Amino acid sequence: MAGSSREDGLSAGGPAAVAAPLPLAPADRAAAGRSRRPWYRRRLWRTLRRGSGPFNLGFLLLVTAAAVAAPWITGRDPTFGEPAQRLRPPAWEAAGTSANALGTDQLGRDVYTRLVYGARISLVVGFGTMLISALLGSTLGLVAGYFEGRVGTGLMRLADVQLAFPFLLLALAVVAAVGAGLLNVILVLGIAGWATFARVVRAQALSLKQREYVEAVRAIGAAQPRIVLRHLVPNVLTPVIVLATATVANNIVVEASLTFLGLGVQPTIPSWGSMLADARDYLAVAWWMGIFPGLALMLTVLAINLLGDWLRDYLDPTLRNV
């Protein structure tokens, strides 16, 4: 009788009843399914979802290596033209030849050779202007954020005035005033981009200088330069690195635009912008003159932007496991 009453109590859902397992939520079921995947599949999926950073980095390294080794890869002078070979189509078309794999332009110059040499200009301008903007803007942003006062306020008002002008229009006006040329383009774009870095670094410095560890270092009598260099600079590098990638991509496009309009590098220097400028009058009869430099410009800028997105997710702890 006692055994039957115990069984009745269990069946009736009494205190001794064993609770049935609750169904998993959809998110928990998805997490459990992911945990059963092999580790290499999980890592590959995570890498692809985060923007394919290693693939974009590999593509940029390939472009950089080709630009550095351009004389050995092409074996030709990018400015040398053969009038008898002008407007020769790519090798896979009927009139094409293997000697000019991507065709020739209106002066008989090899498109492939000029494409590889043109990467040099884009990378030099992109990274050179980024370094100038990052160093100048980050320094002024740290000064404005940590010390504040009239100097910081004046710097930010100057940055506001500059950011009120469209960047490309400002670059056009300054380059038109100082003259075209590779060095002038690098200096103008580098100096014109300081304001964005300064605002980002200033915002970080205003937040970091209120942290407990900075207050503790200041309380023990550490010098101001030491506080800035040892405790602020390392903590503002993450947003600066992410912003730097976007700056490289933007300035590559701006340089190509200036060269396309005749205000960039000299016409004798092969660049993607000058190749696009030469192709605008021949697109109907020589499509390859504009398609290949346009694709090179688009893929390079896209890879840099995607690499920046991946770096942002990788360097930000709050987004690392998303």
C-alpha positions in Angstrom: 0.0 0.0 0.0 2.8 2.4 0.9 4.5 1.7 -2.4 1.3 2.3 -4.4 0.7 5.6 -2.6 4.3 6.7 -3.4 3.8 5.9 -7.1 0.5 7.7 -7.0 2.2 10.8 -5.6 4.9 10.7 -8.3 2.3 10.3 -11.0 0.2 13.1 -9.6 3.1 15.5 -9.8 3.8 15.8 -6.0 6.8 17.1 -4.3 8.8 14.1 -5.2 7.9 14.2 -8.9 10.8 14.4 -11.4 10.4 17.5 -13.6 10.5 16.9 -17.3 13.3 18.6 -19.2 12.4 21.9 -20.7 12.7 22.4 -24.4 15.8 24.4 -25.5 15.3 27.9 -26.9 16.1 28.4 -30.6 19.3 30.3 -29.7 20.4 27.5 -27.4 19.7 24.9 -30.1 21.7 26.8 -32.6 24.6 27.1 -30.1 24.5 23.4 -29.4 24.5 22.7 -33.1 27.6 24.9 -33.6 29.4 23.2 -30.7 29.0 19.8 -32.5 30.8 21.1 -35.6 34.5 20.3 -36.1 36.8 23.1 -34.7 38.2 23.9 -38.2 34.7 24.4 -39.6 33.8 26.7 -36.7 37.0 28.7 -37.2 36.5 29.0 -41.0 32.9 30.1 -40.5 33.9 32.7 -37.9 36.6 34.0 -40.2 34.3 34.3 -43.1 31.6 36.0 -41.0 34.0 38.6 -39.6 34.8 40.0 -43.0 37.4 37.6 -44.4 40.2 39.6 -42.9 43.0 37.1 -43.7 41.9 36.8 -47.3 41.8 40.6 -47.7 45.2 40.9 -46.1 46.6 38.3 -48.4 45.2 40.1 -51.4 46.8 43.4 -50.3 50.1 41.7 -49.6 49.9 40.3 -53.2 49.2 43.7 -54.6 52.1 45.2 -52.6 54.5 42.5 -53.7 53.5 43.0 -57.3 54.1 46.8 -57.0 57.5 46.4 -55.4 58.6 43.7 -57.9 57.1 45.4 -60.9 60.3 45.7 -63.0 60.9 41.9 -62.5 57.3 40.9 -63.0 56.6 42.8 -66.2 60.1 43.2 -67.7 58.9 46.3 -69.6 59.0 50.1 -69.5 55.5 51.3 -68.7 56.0 54.5 -70.7 57.3 52.7 -73.8 54.7 52.5 -76.6 54.6 50.8 -80.0 52.4 52.7 -82.4 52.0 49.6 -84.6 50.5 47.7 -81.6 48.0 50.5 -80.5 44.6 49.4 -79.2 45.5 45.8 -79.3 42.8 43.7 -77.5 43.5 41.2 -74.7 45.1 37.9 -75.5 41.8 35.9 -75.4 40.2 37.9 -78.2 40.8 37.1 -81.9 43.2 40.0 -82.6 45.0 39.7 -79.3 48.5 38.4 -78.7 50.2 36.7 -75.7 52.8 39.5 -75.7 50.1 41.9 -74.5 47.9 39.8 -72.2 45.6 42.7 -71.2 45.9 44.6 -74.5 47.5 48.0 -75.3 46.3 51.6 -75.0 46.1 54.3 -77.6 49.9 54.8 -77.7 50.7 51.1 -77.9 51.7 50.8 -74.2 51.1 47.5 -72.4 48.1 47.7 -70.1 49.3 45.0 -67.8 52.6 46.7 -67.3 51.0 50.1 -66.5 48.5 48.3 -64.2 51.2 46.8 -62.1 53.3 50.0 -62.0 50.1 52.0 -61.2 49.7 50.1 -58.0 52.9 51.8 -56.7 51.3 55.2 -56.9 48.1 54.2 -55.2 49.8 52.4 -52.4 52.4 55.2 -51.8 49.7 57.9 -51.8 47.3 55.8 -49.6 49.7 54.8 -46.9 51.8 58.0 -47.1 48.9 60.3 -46.6 47.5 58.0 -43.8 50.8 58.2 -41.9 50.8 62.0 -42.1 47.2 62.4 -41.1 47.4 59.8 -38.2 50.6 61.3 -36.7 49.4 64.9 -37.0 45.8 64.3 -36.0 46.5 61.9 -33.2 49.1 64.3 -31.6 46.7 67.3 -31.8 43.8 65.1 -30.5 45.8 64.0 -27.5 46.7 67.6 -26.7 43.2 68.8 -27.1 41.7 65.9 -25.1 44.1 65.6 -22.2 45.0 69.2 -21.5 41.7 70.8 -22.8 41.6 74.5 -22.1 41.8 77.2 -24.8 44.3 75.3 -26.9 42.0 72.2 -27.1 38.9 74.3 -27.8 40.7 76.2 -30.6 42.0 73.0 -32.2 38.5 71.5 -32.3 37.0 74.6 -33.7 39.6 74.6 -36.4 38.8 70.9 -37.1 35.0 71.7 -37.3 35.7 74.4 -39.9 37.8 72.1 -42.0 35.3 69.2 -41.8 32.6 71.6 -42.9 34.2 71.6 -46.4 33.8 68.5 -48.6 37.1 66.6 -48.5 37.5 66.2 -52.3 36.5 69.8 -53.0 39.1 71.0 -50.4 41.7 68.8 -52.0 40.9 70.1 -55.5 41.2 73.7 -54.4 44.5 73.3 -52.5 46.1 71.1 -55.3 45.0 73.6 -57.9 46.6 76.4 -55.8 50.0 74.6 -55.0 50.2 72.7 -58.3 50.0 69.0 -59.3 52.6 66.4 -58.5 53.0 63.3 -56.4 54.7 65.0 -53.4 52.1 67.8 -53.4 49.2 65.3 -53.5 50.6 63.4 -50.6 51.2 66.5 -48.5 47.8 68.0 -49.3 45.8 64.8 -48.6 47.9 64.0 -45.5 47.5 67.4 -43.9 43.8 67.7 -44.9 42.9 64.5 -43.1 44.2 65.4 -39.6 40.8 66.6 -38.4 39.1 63.2 -38.4 41.9 61.6 -36.4 42.0 64.5 -34.0 38.3 64.3 -33.1 38.4 60.5 -32.6 41.6 60.6 -30.4 40.3 63.6 -28.4 37.1 61.7 -27.6 39.1 58.7 -26.4 41.5 60.9 -24.4 38.6 62.7 -22.6 37.2 59.3 -21.5 40.6 57.7 -20.6 41.9 60.5 -18.4 39.0 60.0 -16.0 39.8 56.3 -15.4 41.0 55.2 -12.0 44.4 54.0 -13.2 45.2 57.4 -14.8 44.1 59.1 -11.6 46.3 56.8 -9.6 49.3 57.5 -11.7 48.7 61.2 -11.5 48.4 61.0 -7.7 51.8 59.4 -7.3 53.3 62.3 -9.1 54.0 61.0 -12.6 54.9 63.6 -15.2 52.2 64.5 -17.8 54.2 63.3 -20.8 54.7 60.0 -19.2 51.0 59.6 -18.5 50.2 60.4 -22.0 52.8 58.2 -23.6 52.5 55.2 -21.3 48.8 55.1 -20.4 46.8 57.0 -23.0 48.6 56.3 -26.3 48.3 52.5 -26.1 44.6 52.7 -25.4 43.8 55.0 -28.3 45.6 52.8 -30.9 42.6 50.6 -31.6 40.3 53.3 -33.1 43.3 54.9 -34.8 44.2 51.6 -36.6 40.6 51.1 -37.8 40.3 54.7 -38.9 43.7 54.4 -40.7 42.4 51.6 -42.9 39.4 53.7 -44.0 41.8 56.7 -44.6 44.0 54.6 -46.9 41.0 53.5 -49.0 39.6 56.9 -49.2 42.8 58.6 -50.2 43.5 56.1 -52.9 40.2 57.0 -54.5 40.8 60.7 -54.0 44.3 60.4 -55.7 42.7 58.6 -58.6 40.0 61.3 -58.9 42.6 64.1 -58.8 44.7 62.4 -61.4 41.7 61.7 -63.6 40.9 65.5 -63.5 44.6 66.3 -64.3 45.5 67.6 -60.8 47.2 64.5 -59.5 50.5 62.9 -60.5 52.2 63.8 -63.7 50.8 62.2 -66.9 54.1 60.5 -67.6 53.8 58.5 -64.3 51.7 55.4 -64.7 48.8 55.4 -62.3 45.3 54.0 -62.2 43.7 57.5 -62.3 45.7 58.4 -65.5 44.8 55.1 -67.1 41.1 55.8 -66.5 41.5 59.4 -67.9 43.1 58.0 -71.1 40.4 55.4 -71.5 37.4 57.7 -71.4 37.7 58.6 -75.1 38.2 54.9 -76.2 35.7 53.0 -74.2 33.6 52.2 -77.3 36.5 50.7 -79.2 38.9 49.6 -76.4 36.9 48.6 -73.3 40.0 47.0 -71.7 41.7 50.4 -71.2 39.2 51.4 -68.6 37.9 48.1 -67.2 41.1 46.7 -65.9 42.3 49.8 -64.0 38.8 50.3 -62.7 38.7 46.7 -61.4 42.1 47.0 -59.8 41.0 50.2 -58.0 37.7 48.8 -56.9 39.1 45.5 -55.6 42.0 47.2 -53.7 39.8 49.7 -52.0 37.2 47.0 -51.2 39.9 44.8 -49.7 41.2 47.6 -47.5 37.7 48.5 -46.3 36.8 44.9 -45.5 40.2 44.5 -43.7 39.3 47.6 -41.6 35.9 46.0 -40.6 37.7 42.8 -39.6 40.2 44.7 -37.6 37.5 46.6 -35.8 35.7 43.3 -34.8 39.0 41.6 -33.9 40.4 44.5 -31.7 37.1 45.3 -30.0 36.6 42.8 -27.1 32.8 43.5 -27.1 32.6 42.3 -30.7 35.1 39.5 -30.6 32.6 36.8 -29.9 29.6 38.1 -31.9 
